[in-house]
Amino acid sequence: MDKDNDKAVATATASPAGYWTDMRTAAFFGLHPKTLKRMAARGDFPKPLHFGRAIRFCVADVMAWAEKQKAVA
C-alpha cells in the first residue's frame, strides 16, 4: 500500500485536477475505501461522483478537504 500511497501523493502534488477512484483516494489517506464512503455519507468527507457504475472523487475537493483538516488540527 505504501507504493500506491507514494504514487497518489506524487500525482496529487503534481496535478491536483481530475478525479481519483475510491481505491486511489483511500490509498492517499491510508484508509479503506468503505471508510471514505461512510465518511462521505455522514458529511465528513467530499461526496463521490458517480459516472455510471464508476465512483470517483474530485481531486480538488479532496485536497481542499485535506487542507481544511490541517487548519482544524
C-alpha positions in Angstrom: 0.0 0.0 0.0 2.9 2.4 0.5 3.8 2.3 -3.2 0.2 3.2 -4.1 0.2 6.0 -1.5 3.5 7.4 -2.8 2.1 7.4 -6.3 -1.1 9.1 -5.1 0.9 11.7 -3.2 3.1 12.4 -6.2 0.1 12.7 -8.5 -1.8 15.0 -6.2 1.1 17.3 -5.8 1.9 17.4 -9.5 -1.6 17.7 -10.8 -4.5 18.5 -8.4 -7.1 18.4 -11.3 -9.2 15.5 -12.2 -10.7 12.5 -10.5 -9.5 9.6 -8.4 -11.1 6.2 -7.9 -12.2 5.3 -4.4 -9.2 3.0 -4.1 -6.7 5.7 -5.1 -8.3 8.2 -2.7 -8.3 5.7 0.1 -4.6 4.8 -0.6 -3.7 8.5 -0.4 -5.1 8.8 3.1 -4.2 5.2 4.2 -7.9 4.3 4.7 -10.2 1.6 3.4 -12.5 2.7 0.5 -15.6 1.8 2.6 -14.3 4.1 5.3 -14.3 7.0 2.8 -17.8 6.1 1.6 -19.1 6.1 5.2 -17.4 9.4 5.9 -18.9 10.9 2.8 -22.3 9.6 3.7 -22.0 11.3 7.1 -20.8 14.5 5.5 -17.3 14.2 6.9 -15.6 13.9 3.5 -16.4 15.2 0.0 -19.2 13.3 -1.7 -18.1 11.0 -4.6 -19.3 11.5 -8.1 -20.9 8.6 -9.9 -20.2 8.1 -13.6 -22.4 5.1 -14.4 -21.1 2.4 -12.1 -17.8 4.1 -11.5 -17.2 6.1 -8.3 -14.8 9.0 -8.5 -13.7 11.7 -6.0 -12.8 15.1 -7.4 -9.1 15.6 -6.5 -9.6 19.4 -6.0 -12.4 18.7 -3.4 -10.3 16.1 -1.7 -7.2 18.4 -1.5 -9.4 21.3 -0.2 -10.8 19.0 2.5 -7.3 17.8 3.5 -6.1 21.5 3.8 -9.2 22.3 5.9 -8.4 19.3 8.2 -4.9 20.7 8.7 -6.3 24.0 9.7 -8.6 22.4 12.3 -5.8 20.2 13.8 
